[in-house]
Amino acid sequence: MDDRADVREFLMTRRARLTPELAGLTAGPNRRVAGLRRSEVAALAGVSVEYYAKLERGAIAGASSTVLDAIARALQLDEAERTHLFDLARAADGVPLSGRPRRRAAKNPATRPSLHWMLDAITDGIAFVRNTHQDLLATNELGRAFYSPVIGDGGRTPNLARFQFLDPASRDFYPDWDVFAEMCVSVMRAEAGRDPHDKGLHDLVGELSTRSDAFRTLWGAHNVRTHGTGTKRFNHPMVGEMTFAYEELAITADPGHVVLVYTAEPGSPSAERLQLLANWAASQREAEQRDAAAVTNEPDTSEAGRAGGR
């Protein structure tokens, strides 16, 4: 991720999508650009063409909040895009938007027992913790059952972005695969703007860009978004299709980590299937407990055990 290139590509792609008609301008003949001209953006923002051209070349360091707001209005950026523009500018200045020093690598909140107690207290919904790298760090029992296609047999920390772009099973798990893919990359792009020096995110973007054409194309679009709230549709291999409402909650004790909770509308077919999944998860837990108890109660057949019995 190149800071100046990110600024340049972001502004150019935003300008290219905005037609004169949408901006309230007369198009005129002989246009050779898909969207607005630099001169038109500059006029709408109230800055000189030379200054806007400098910004679009990536030289955004030192730009004032007033100028950035004017550019955001001229390009009709939504709230996530405006925030991203400010993040890029503050990163160029060496100061994040919040004004705090650059965020240090956060410890894994999954090591904190109280977080697991909180997740386990959520019994009627899917709850999990995710970091800025899309790692799935902790889940409640229902979450483990729901994300079993992502978690697999364990080993490497499950990662939602790797599953999305590198595992063919994601095409079945996400019926709206294209929507999920665009959402995943747009959230990652926004995170990259917030902390362009995050090595873990750099490495993940590099890996996915190398191994997935779809990811590389979406990353190059420079779209950004926040997660927040909404609905998602899934197709679980155990119980079939379900639609959930989701809420994303920031963990203030661990910047960059969030709790996401998926719930189904009460009385809906999705709620019934979620209950089936919960029943299956409970039966799996009980079976594991029986197996563990059986192992614990097995007679000791070791040499030491036999010696002790004599």
TISE-836075 format. One record per atom (N, C-alpha, C, O, CB): x, y, z. Coordinates in steps of 0.001 Angstrom, whole numbers, plus 500000, padded with zeros to 6 digits. Glycine has a CB too. Layout:
TISE-836075
XYZ...
***
This chain:
TISE-836075
500845498806500000500000500000500000500875501235500000501661501440500924499047500010501217500745502073498956501514503291498786500607504465499141499557504642498524502073503418497328501003505270500131500132506341500627499731507314499521498548507616499359500826507100501749500712507807498759500397508781497706499553508143496607498626508762496086501689509363497106499880506909496263499101506216495232497666505994495706496730506105494915499759504866494867497486505680496993496135505477497525495317506760497431494144506725497059496198504996498985495931507890497766495232509172497655494862509442496197493727509799495883496107510324498214495846509262495318495612509529493895494480508662493341493562509169492696496896509286493091494548507367493595493546506454493039492176506696493662491158506600492975493971504998493257492140507009494952490857507257495592490177508476494987489000508416494631491038507446497097490907509583494866490294510795494308489923510617492839488876511092492401491242511984494461490769509943492084490469509744490660489240508870490460488407509160489601491667509119489948489117507795491249487952506920491100486684507614491562485620507383490989488152505624491883486765508464492588485564509198493017485162510220491944483976510411491674485814509913494385486150510866491344485846511863490304485258511198489061484365511747488415487117512654489927485769510010488732485328509328487513483879508868487583483213508751486554486217508141487240483389508608488784482022508081488906480964509190488944479771508913488822481908507226490164481405510459489116480469511565489283480271512280487958481194512927487464480968512549490357479087512176487376478818512813486089478482514289486289478086514689487384477667512093485358478635515099485244478251516514485349476792516688485766476461517582486545478490517220484020475931515831485241474506515932485575474291515754487085473534516500487705473689514875484789474971514752487665474837514530489111475393515697489917474930515975491024475549513242489515476387516376489354477001517507490053476287518822489779476680519864490304478451517632489659475238518780488958474496519997488651475179520880487635474955522091487619474267520773489892476028520286486765476756521037485745476243520687484355475637519634484154478262520759485842476486521562483413476177521280482016477338520522481405478483520969481470475890522585481227477048519385480815478125518516480321478882519153479171480113519174479184477561517174479880478187519664478194478861520242477034479400519162476104479442517987476469479996521154477484479812519559474903480294518575473917481775518223474130482491518863474899480093519118472492482190517184473418483613516809473323484250516510474693485377516927474961484392517929472637483538515804475532484116515408476811484961514156476608484531513208475951483008515162477876486154514159477170487050513012477022487289512268478338488158511399478410488374513472476456486523512605479375486636511912480652485277511336481023484236511889480670487157512865481764485304510210481746484059509537482104483252510339483114482023510360483055484351508155482659483931510989484029483238511739485063483524513221484960483503513792483869483628511234486429483793513847486102484099515271486107485544515521485709486414514671485899483823515868487481485784516702485153487153517156484931487737517666486247487006518011487176487201518264483840489070517704486307489699518263487503489256519708487715489028520133488848491234518185487395489137520449486637488750521855486753487344521993487337487062522944488066488822522544485382486468521050487017485104521109487537485076520795489034484352521438489793484197520133486773485865519806489452485945519503490882486519520700491624486027521071492690486809518239491135487564521304491057488189522458491703487193523604491854487142524257492896489413522924490901486403523845490810485415524929490874484350524632491919483959525523492674484759525144489502483875523393491973482862523020492947483397523132494381482655523469495303482373521599492676484688522846494553485294522890495887485794524279496255486097524535497420486438521905495968485885525176495286486365526524495576487868526600495766488351527420496547485689527047496795488619525752495060490081525794495112490602525951493688489851525786492726490670524505495791491858526262493559492427526408492220492607525045491573492732524026492253493771527153492276492618525048490239492835523803489503494208523233489845494365522020489992492709524036487976495200524112489972496556523664490279496602522972491638497264521947491800497533524850490253495888523544492622495915522948493959495202521605493969495684520651494579495274523891494982494035521522493285493338520236493257494171519186492527494219518031492948491960520383492585494827519581491435495680518637490700496807518124491598497186516956491522496267519306489432497337519002492443498379518593493385497843517552494366498512516558494649498923519814494149496630517785494885496024516820495794495821515485495098496102514431495669494690517347496330495336515530493868495051514285493149496319513541492755496266512349492452494230514576491911497440514216492755498716513524492541499192512827493814500208512132493806499784514513492056498455513017494902498792512344496150499439513231497181499710512782498295499682511215495873499698514505496835500357515426497767499302516076498663498996517261498530501173516515496996498755515275499576497631515736500392498077516201501776497280516768502523496600514628500531499335515968502123499848516384503434499683517894503597499998518660502687501342515979503598499193518311504749499017519726505034497680520292504618497382521445504931500075520488504377496858519511503917495544520012503508494694520279504744494654519460505663494832519004502564494022521411504768493227521777505940491904521022505953491469520482504936492972523290505967491276520994507116489963520364507234488939521063506350488046520419505799489494520375508688489070522388506215488142523146505372488254522697503921487240522496503252488414524659505485489475522541503434489679522104502056489176520678501865488510520376500875491164522199501674489497519800502819489067518414502701487547518305502702486977517508501958489653517582503833486895519107503540485429519122503546484885519588502202483912519034501692484904520027504669485515520602501638485064521127500343485238520083499242484365519931498388485838522411499980486362519363499257486587518310498266485556517200498443485022516680497464488023517739498385485278516837499702484296515787499981482918516183499459482205515351498897484227515500501492482541517439499641481242517897499137481229517907497610480245517498496995480915519302499681482301518366497006482354518441495546482249517057494917481612516894493877483644519123495095482868516066495537482849514699495010481666513896495537481519512719495209484145513987495358480818514530496356479623513897496916479974512592497641479334511560497437478595513624495803481001512662498488481419511492499248480411511191500350479869512104500973482819511705499843480164509901500587479328509552501728480184509617502996481371509934502930478691508133501549479579509316504148480281509508505410481525508627505518482563509071506008479347509224506568481420507379505059482576506481505119483696506980504216484869506908504584482173505053504720483342507489503031484347507996502100484981509283502618486187509483502483483725508235500724484168510152503210484714511386503785485710511048504887486801511617504941483579512287504340485335510124505761486235509717506842487531509154506267488617509428506777485554508671507756487408508370505208488589507777504572489503508862504014490723508772504154488170506808503449488931509885503384489730510985502852490497511680503972491683511976503823488835511994502113489827511939505088490497512561506228491576511641506791492651512101507175489479512915507321491288510344506840492291509390507333493536509410506454494656509407506965491705507967507384493350509429505150494486509474504226495303510750504435496533510724504416493997509389502766494602511854504633495302513124504843496072513127506149497221513567506190494317514283504825495458512645507210496136512625508500497295511635508507498316511864509155495151512280509607497128510536507780498248509592507669499415510244506942500574510026507296497811508304506931499108511047505920500170511761505202500862512767506119502056513034505976499597512479503965500093513326507067500670514259508046501382513536509186502072514161509991499580515156508616501207512201509249501791511437510347500927511416511595501376510976512653503131511992510687499679511892511481498774511930512633497427511360512203496825511892511270498615513391513190496916510278512855495596509756512519494509510790512779494734511775513483495311508488513313493351510567512220492231511499512338491894511812513785491520512940514103491011510938511643492021510834514660491656511035516059492594511994516770492255512523517828491640509714516783493781512226516193494757513065516856495624512307517835496560512871518400494072514172517559495326511028518044496146510224518936497358509702518184497350509675516954495333509059519531498406509284518898499535508646518231499074507403517510498031506833517829500640508302519232499862506986516531499502505813515743499238504635516665499972504397517624500611505468514730498160503893516351497737502797517196498791501699517245499263501231516209496418502237516704499151501295518450500083500187518587499357498869518339498131498791518419500738500193519983500131497850518039499537496537517845498805496126519124499394496074520204500620495489517461497520495839518982496716495512520156496901494047520533497102493183519680495229495816519897496828493800521831496893492411522268495588491717521897494571492367521653497158492316523798495631490416521860494467489634521481493465489611522638493771489050523690494881488196521082492270490209522475491309490219523584490763488842523902490152488644524952490166491144523268490980487870522991490475486517523235491155485859524426490699484819524900490665485658522000492244486454524915492913485905526100492240486368527386492618485923528470494387486308526113491256487248527288490612487799528485489375486974528830488432486944528040490229489291528270489347486302529986488198485450530331486868486202530306485855485648529879488404484843531705486858487444530755485589488176530832484953488349529464483728488398529352485804489536531471485778488444528415485213488563527068484497487273526679483420487317526085486319488894526038485083486135527008484427484857526714483146484695527532482160484148527038485384483686526997483158485174528795481940485101529595480835485920528932479677485504528893482200485603531037481207487087528414480218487932527750479667487251526499478456487247526277480833489288527387480548486677525682480102485995524463479184484823524801478146484631524168481312485502523649479581484041525810478794482864526179477446483228526777476522482415526769479564482015527156477325484456527301476044484908527850475020485172526745473822485242527017476247486175528688475485485321525493474595485531524351474235484152523811475033483528523112475269486437523234473033483677524134472650482307523794471668482210522627471496481131522060472051481646524994471026483312522260470030483263521191470523483888519889469756484056518941468771483960521637471798484228519852472360484822518646473792484374518450474396483768519335472288486343518710474321484675517298475711484357516955476549485565517348476271486681516911475879484010515415477564485353518165478415486454518624479871486074518432480281484957518747478132486799520112480647487010517913482068486727517694482872488018517723482330489114517579482281485993516353484177487862517911485113488983517937485974488927516685486490487873516315485997488954519220486119490084516038486917490185514813487869491363514943487531492377515554486007490346513556489062491231514368490005492348514392490075493013513017489326492646512112491408491867514830490967493984512860491067494726511604491610493882510464491492494265509300491940495936511791492206492732510785492728491837509742491705490808509318492022489907508541493983491135510226490465490923509820489389489976509525489615488614510168489029487622509735489244489811508033490466488556511206490649487315511953489453487075512865488962487998513514491953487357512775488991485839512909487911485429513795488557484950515093489059483828515160487010484305513140488545485800516129489352485564517325488627484801518418489264484045519152489821486862517873487331484968518552486577484300519609485108484272519210484628485173518522486769485016520985484394483229519648482965483098519338482240482525520548482861481957521446482741482195518085480931482680520561480133481927521514479859480538520926480288480241519811478797482676521848479153479700521666478928478324521201478181478288519877478527477515518984478152477534522246477155479126519749476388479163518512477237479699517361477085479280516213475133480022518689478130480627517687479030481154516668479990480103516142480290480071514948479808482316517220480478479233517040481371478160516601480655477206515664481232476739514682481925477395517804479405476920515966478635476042515082478345476725513750478447476113512687477320475622515755477987477993513825477656478719512596478865478856511682478764478648510473477103480100512930480009479207512265481201479443511461482066478188511302483254478292511000482022480551512081481493477032511499482264475794511329482882475674509938483987475142509837481377474592511593482236476139508847482915476074507547484153476959507474485084476661506727481958476469506450484171478047508248485322478966508262486413478441509185487598478477508852484888480383508708485992477949510359486948477496511374487627476206510947488821476026511185486247477295512721486875475303510315487452474043509858487937473200511027487288473134512071488601474304508893489069472565510843489616471668511861490600472360512794491329471690513526490293470497511200490631473671512781491540474394513664492888474620513010493025474508511792491718473643514967493868474935513814495201475252513293495354476744513146495335477468514141495449474557511945495506477227511909495680478648511655494450479431512096493323478959511946495962478894510176494662480620512636493540481460513064492592481666511895493019482138510842494039482827513609491305481323512050490375481502510926490273482959510529490225483844511384488989480963511280490240483204509235490243484567508709489119484697507693489061483938506726491619484924508067488227485657507909487053485803507065487410486212505647486730485804504706486113486811507661488460487006505468488853487434504121489464486270503344489153486081502168489854488609504194490328485492503990490896484329503304489790483344502905489793482807501797491940483627504206488839483114503831487728482219503504486946482765502319486602482018501404486799482034504719486663484058502332485874484681501268486509484481499896485822484120498940485706486168501544487817484713499795488452484770498474489253483526498096489557483327496920489350485951498415489599482690499068490472481565498748489817480200498949490354479194498486491708481643499582488676480141499625488017478855499879486771478737499005485862479556499136487644478710501383486698477738498113485511477581497254484223477417498055483146477733497551485688476382496339484311476926499301483105476742500119482394478055500397481205478056500715483460476071501434483100479172500282482463480471500558481366480782499551480432481521499863483506481591500543481464480231498356480441480486497330479097479900497743478047480439497394480877479899495975479128478789498492477889478204499003477452478894500291476264479145500493478066476698499244478410479198501158478092479793502459477482481179502297476578481549503046479348479874503331477970481953501322477460483299501064476662483287499758477261483401498689478629484338500994475325483153499805474535483178498570474743484478497779474714484475496549473050483002498897474948485572498490475213486869497841476721487115497861477187488096498442474440488045498564477477486229497230478931486250497340479521487586496895480408488118497563479529485127496518479047488131495785479605489382495268479409490528496261480289491372496430478960489738493922478247490550496912477963491595497898478912491462499084479473492452499554476489491520498372479090490210499573479988489979500699481427490333500341482149490916501149479904488524501152481835489979499132483209490249498711483474491750498673484502492213499166483484489625497332482555492506498091482730493966498022482736494575499405483512495491499679481625494607497178481868494071500289481809494572501659483113494296502394483657495176503061480635493938502412483608493078502269484841492683502957486004493578502544486733494081503398485178491212502662486180493780501242487309494569500757487134496043501120488111496713501452487463494410499234485918496550501063485684497956501380485974498246502848486492499312503180484245498344501043485642497304503728485965497468505152487480497432505342488027498229506104485280496358506009488163496508504653489617496425504751490283497684504200491277498150504756490128495193504005489740498239503110490304499454502507490175500625503485491089501439503607489591499787501159489038500704504178488859501767505174489852501605506322490395502593506816487416501762505717490092500359506750491066500114507813492469500505507367493242501053508152491039498642508236492796500226506117494113500590505595494315502099505605495428502578505827494290500050504178493240502852505365493340504305505437493548504793506858494249505779507085492102504940504857492936504101507820493080504504509217494482504243509735495021505032510511492070503775510082495074503132509304496414502791509785497221502209508627497335500990508505496344501781510977497784503072507775498496502587506587499807501870506902500445501324506002498776503737505668500210501869508166501468501216508538501239499883509249502147499348509885502288502138509429500031499355509138499691498077509768500297496948508934499779496618507867498135497904509901501389496356509416502103495337508652501242494098508419501268493513507336503387494949509371500477493700509444499633492525509277498628492698508161498380491768507393498916492214510558498041493893508065497083494159506994497799494237505652497282493749504647496311495464507266498987494847505624499804494860504407500011493441503893499816493158502711501165495536504671500411492555504803500718491181504408499481490461503882499557489725502898501306490410505587498349490674504536497111490027504099496688490528502724496302489741501859495991490273505116496762491845502526496407492407501209497331491858500129496878491528499033496481493954501234498624491759500433499564491213499467499255489766499116499290489380497948500968491321499999498954488968500134498627487557499900497377487406499038497369486647498069498430486830501233496320488134499397495067488005498660495165488585497259494550488060496331493947488684499415495933489665497089496119490250495754496844489278494831496566489222493633496903491571495846497767488521495394498531487556494609497697486346494233497842485804493137499758487112495374496827485920495133496136484637494956494703484763494440494111483758494047496121483899496257494130485969494430492728486116494031492562487288493068492817488438493428491832486314495268492134486988491844491850488047490875490693488923491352490702490139491164491524487442489498489689488282491977488522489041492437488930490051493505488493491202493475487437488090492988489761489624494439490211490555495473491008491694494851490795492860495184491060489826496530491922491360493950492779492386493347491934493438492619492240494629492686493787491741492367490885493012491933490012493948491218489265494849492198489191496063492009489010493182490333488716494242493243487957495034494221488860495983494994488469497114495284487223494114495195490068495533495330491005496407496040491347497623495186491479498732495703492290495638496416491487497416493895491817498512492991490689499505492795490921500607492298492216497967491671489462499138493178488326500060493032488338501159494089487682502184493908487013499290493112489077500969495202489217501964496268487891502339496928487739503451497434489864503204495717486935501413496922485691501673497633485898501439499128486652500550499524484548500777497089485228502234499953485325502093501404483921502088501995482977502631501422486183503237502025483817501456503158482540501460503869482785501084505318483826500526505666481523500487503210481809501400506154481804500915507523480823499755507600479959499598506738481428502050508532480967498954508633480108497773508783478844498184509515477794498332508890480843496623509547478922498371510826477828498968511579476640498064511806476600497315512782477373500173510896475660498128510902474418497394511074473805497094509717474109497766508732473432498183511950472956496101509663472313495736508406471790494316508462471571493772509544473283495892507240471589493713507299471146492325507216472060491562506269472632492130505338469671492239506744472184490257506527472996489381505690472280488049505511471515487605506368474403489170506306472555487428504368471955486131504056473056485077503979474098485307503365471152486190502719472827483932504596473797482850504611473117481545504198471896481410504270474444482714506010473935480594503766473445479248503481474325478265504242475409477899503787473451478943501935473839477842505417474654476987506283474510475526505860473394475078505595474248477164507769475610474770505790475532473383505339474680472483506225474209471442505768476901472817505251474472472866507495473694472027508414472201472320508359471393471394508425474189472216509830471818473589508241470399473953508401469829474741507233468628475008507215470223474752509653470642475119506264470124475822505095470187477336505207470991477887505959468719475412504853469327477995504446469417479454504296468840480181505512467788479823506040468683479902503025469571481216505934469129482049507052469461483509506757470480483816506138469794481593508384468589484394507207468812485833507085468893486427508486468016486204509321467677486517506248469959487186508732470193487754510057470292489272509982470741489834508983471469487168510677469864489920511061470235491312511318471544491286512091471767490392512907469108492088512112472408492259511841473667492285512576473931493668513158473505494687512615474823491867511668474639493670514268475097494889514923476581494720515216477010493667515690474281495185516237477366495761514932478802495741515232479077496697516384478650497852516358479649496130513976479792496214517394480067496987518609481576497052518816482245496019518851479360496357519857482109498262518954483546498424519184483899498008520602483149498274521541483982499881518930485055497349520753485570496993522078486528498106522489487663498159522016486289495572522076486084498972523347486891500151523675488196499784524377489178500518524272486092501101524552488219498659525091489446498243525772490504497738524789491683497652525133489133497157526795490086497408523574490999496852522572490736497519521227490013496964520399490836495305522461491313498711520991491061499430519740491330498554518517492332497842518443491923500687519675490408498632517566490531497850516351489802496526516399489673495857515374491954497608516063489317496130517578488565494888517723487077495215517897486720496210518527489096494056518929486224494366517335484786494581517415484096493270517771484607492183517500484235495146516082482931493400518380482028492267518587480899492408517574480295493473517455481474492217520070480618491343516854479472491328515948478471490318516460478836489217516873479900490995514490477196490701516432476118489831516876475106489702515741474602490699515224475444490381518173474818488450515362473802488152514354472566487600515069472675486679515879474342487132513283471406488157514771470154487660515342469126487507514233469180488193513212469626488611516453468186486588514456467112486351513492465819486986513996465598487088515202466914484832513248464986487403513082463693487959513464462884486899514203462726485788513696462919488473512220462368487214515387461608486222516158460443485646515351459704486379514695461081486850517449460292484325515411459196483649514720459421483397513248458578482789512589457974484433514874460547483854512717460821483684511287461411482305511011461885481639511931461780484781510787461384481870509740462060480609509390463535480623509767464090479589510140461921480333507898464171481780509674465588481872510055465757481609511546466724480968511957466163483260509692464815482103512366464894481860513813464738480371514110465410479839514995463811482673514564463856479700513377463665478264513580464931477498513196465326476557513884462460477755512759465559477901512102466781477214511677467947477529512614468818476688512833467141477607510238467957478732513158468995479071514132468838478212515384469829477797515985468933480575514497467595477946515773467363477079516927467816475655516630468371474986517501465879477091517320467582475189515403468080473864515009469599473809515115470165472815515567467635473520513572470251474889514692471711474939514779472155474957516233473159474337516584472259476173514041471407475670517088471740475706518509471587474319519130472404473909519955470850476723519246470534473596518729470335472239519248471484471328518820471976470516519604468989471663518760471900471479517567473014470668517072474301471003517836475062470106518198473216470892515553474536472290518078475735472703518810475716472143520230476745471706520745475846474241518844474530472158520867474424471626522228474689470127522246475343469619523157473037471923522818474179469416521237474417467968521183475892467664520957476419466687521489473574467326520072476563468512520159477995468325519943478768468546521242479693467797521558478504469281518849478379469587521996479052469860523261478857468712524237479803468299524908478538471162523872477633468190524322477357467085525242478144465840524853478641465122525720475857466771525267478258465582523554479030464432523094480504464590523461481155463634523883478876464253521576481024465816523294482424466064523661482641465880525159483674465358525580482846467478523241481673466308525959481790466157527408481746464686527808482472464266528708480674466932528120480891463895527139480832462457527427482142461784527058482647460933527791479669461796526670482694462180525895483958461595525463485077461943526446485912461101526776484320462080524048485082463188526907486113463613527849485974462872529169486969462486529783486039465124528081484720462675529606484490461965530860484909460509530735485464459928531668483017462058531271484636459920529563485011458526529347486522458359529395487032457390529957484467458025528007487229459307528803488686459246528823489201459387530251490127458682530653489287460342527924488603460296531015489025460530532392488804459299533267489600459022534165488277461721532973487720458558533006487365457409533847487972456106533376487769455074534016485882457262533905488716456118532269489344454890531787490389454410532787491083455225533393489985455111530400490508453092532965491541452587533871492928452910533359493167452921532152491397451085534060493830453171534268495211453492533913495954452202533550496227451382534427495929454234535083496279452018532279496932450787531816498432450963531658499116450078531142496331450338530495498955452127532111500393452353531994501144451480532990500543450912533901500731453838532219502448451375532816503281450607533730503149451129535155503057450354536107504741450651533285503140452463535291503016453044536618501685452706537247501587452457538448503191454540536558500648452701536399499326452392536913499223450958537391498655450679538446498287452653535861499784450044536593499753448639536990500564448400538253500186447606539114500275447759535865501697449108538344502526448960539552501795449459540794501900448880541874503852449720539388501063450532540615500344451091541758499220450193542212498807450244543371499797452452541419498708449349541287497606448489541662498059447206542333497225446453542834496790448164540461499366446935542357499841445689542961500063445847544436500465444895545106501118445227542302
***
